[in-house]
Amino acid sequence: MFIDRARIFVQSGKGGDGMSSFRHEKYVPKGGPNGGDGGRGGNVVLVADRNMNTLVDFRYRRLFKAKPGGKGAGSNKYGANAENLIIPVPVGTVIKDEATDTVMADLSRDGQEAVVAAGGRGGRGNYHFRTSSNRTPTFAEKGEPGVERWLKLELKVLADVGLIGYPSVGKSSILRKVSAAQPEVAAYHFTTLNPILGVVDLEDQRSFVMADIPGLIDGASEGVGLGHDFLRHIERTKVLVHVLDVSGTEGRDPVEDFENINAELAKYSEKLAKKRQIVAANKTDLLGGDSDNLSRLQAYMDERHMEVFPVCAVSGDGLQSLLERLWTYIQEYEPESEEIEEEVLYKPEIKADFEITRDKDGAFVITGMRIERLVAMTNFGNDESVRRFQRIWRYMELDKMLREAGIRDGDTVRIYSTEFEYHQ
């Protein structure tokens, strides 16, 4: 089953808690703090795997959670770092953050990786908090929480050549004839509902991948039929073969069909409209003696400096010349700068340290990586840990910012998942 879209939930591992302990040995009456750090939580990593060609596995499993880091121990023993959770996806998978619709990664090469949820940092043990004025700190940090988010996965088929054209013009028949692929061929429209790949073998051990893209229809660029699902599969192809029915047996006009399909490509993406095309004038065996379809098409394409290859998918006539020309175009292909940039993986946006907003219930909400991490990793059940939190709070001048935002005595302050009552 070919599935080219999926939605999954990922959660990285929480960092391990730091340890609060002291050295206890015979003849060492005043052993100092020796609590070890917690281990880092596991990352969630998506990896492109050329052995996969569909997202069907994610229809049955949508929840992925990495393991937490190990807790620190006495004698300055660190907790174990958790292993990363590796999730294989097909080559050509685009990963988006569902909340923002931001492209996080475009995995277009085998083995390419993307960390979509970083594991939490391990909490520091009490050994790190010893000072000249406090030689016996009794607190340690809690592990940093992991990251969780919903992701949208979209698969764009990777092929050198894409066959485009209206339904029933012979795309599937051509692919069957020139490769070992076996798409269904029948005398009705929309036989092909999913992209089908085939490897075309030429002499001298030359080969390339050809994709049979399901038939387009008018309005495809606006999502009519399965327009968007079809069009995005030809975005990465190097050359397009525009298959036209020149026989006229179904009342089709090849020139009009060519103009309509290209209009849909231009509406969907300027990049698609600029792709190099070769025209395959198919069903030449069915041309009537009084038909001028082929000559009109040839004249029309000559004006546009485009090549036309008369072919017959049933007998194979003309296909070898078409394949040789495609090979030449593939070798001449140079990716545009936009295509190279697509391979750059997502880097988190660096936001302001703090931001204060008002919630619907009137609470003051403070957001920002530094303050959220501090709250999440503070052990509020330990008085010494709370005093450290208060010192950092004053250092960050959050009281001043809250007063400027209009806070009053007794108002609620919400940070991460913790609420405080404000008092001057």
C-alpha positions, 0 to 999 in steps of 0.5 A: 500500500502506497501512503505518502502522508502521515501524522506522528507524535514524537517526544524526546527523553527527559534528562536524568535528575542530579543526585544530592549526596555526601562523601561518607568514609571512615576517617573522613568526618567532613566529606563534601558533596559528591552527587553526580549528574543525570544523563541526557535524555534520548533524541528523536531522530528521523533517518532517510532509508532507501529501502523504504518507499511508503509511509504506511508503517506510520498508519499503524504506529503514531506515538514515538517516545525516547527513553529518559536519561539515568539518574546521577548517583553518589561518588560523582557517578553520572547517570547513563545517557539514553540512546537516541530513538531512530525512526526510518523514513523513505528518502524524499520525506519532508518533515513539518512541525504541525503547530507552525507548519515549518519545514524542519527537514527535507530528507532527500539523500539516503542516510540523511538525519534530522533531530526533530526532538532533542533530549533533555539535559541531565540535572547537575548533582549537588557537587556543582553547587558548592561554594566558599560560603556554602560547602554543603549544598543539599540540593541538585537539579532535576532533569530537563523535560523532553520536547514533544510535538506533532509532526506531518510527514509528506513523501515526495517521490524521487525520480529522474524522469516524471511522466505527466499527462491526462488520464489514459494517454499511455503513461503506464503503458510506456513505463511497463514497456521500458522498465520492469515496473508493472502498473495496472493498464486498463481501458478506463480513466484513473487506472493509476492512483499512486506514483509508480517507479521503474528503473530504465536500463540502457546499454553500457550499464546506464540506468535512471528512475522513471515515475508514472505520475497519476493523470492530471485534470483541469483544476489540479493546481487548486486541489481538484481531484487529487491534484496536490497529491499528484503535483508534489511528486514531480517537484524533484524530477530532473526531466518531464516527459509530457505524454500526449494522445495524438490518435484522436480516438477519444476526441482529445486534441494534443495541442490543447492538452499540452497547454492545459497541463502546463497551465496547471503546472504554472499555477501550482509552482513556477519551478515546475513550469520551468522544468525541461520537458520532452513530448512523447506523441503516443498512440501513433499506431492509431492515427487515421490517414486524415488526421493532422494531429501529429503534424500540428503538434510538431509545428506547435513544438517547433515554435517553442523549440521543444522536441517531439518523439512519436512513439507507440507504447504497445509496440515500443516504436520510438521509445529507444530514441526517447530514452537516449535523449532523456539520458542526455538531459539527465546528464546535463541537469544542474540543480538550481540553488533553491534545490540545494538549499532544500537539503539544509536541515531546520535550525530552531529560531533563537527567541528573546530570553523572556516574554510576558503576556496575559492569559485569558484568566488574567494570569501573567505568563512568562515564556522563554527558554532560560526561565522555563528550563530553570523552573522545570529543573528546580526542586521546589521541595528543597528550601535551599533550591528555592533560595537559589531560584529566587537569587536567579529570579532577581538576577534576571530582573523579572520583578521589574519586568512584571511591574512594568507589565502591570502586575499587582500583589496577589496576581498569578504568575505562570511559568511552564507548568508551574504557578506562583503567587506574586508578592512584592 
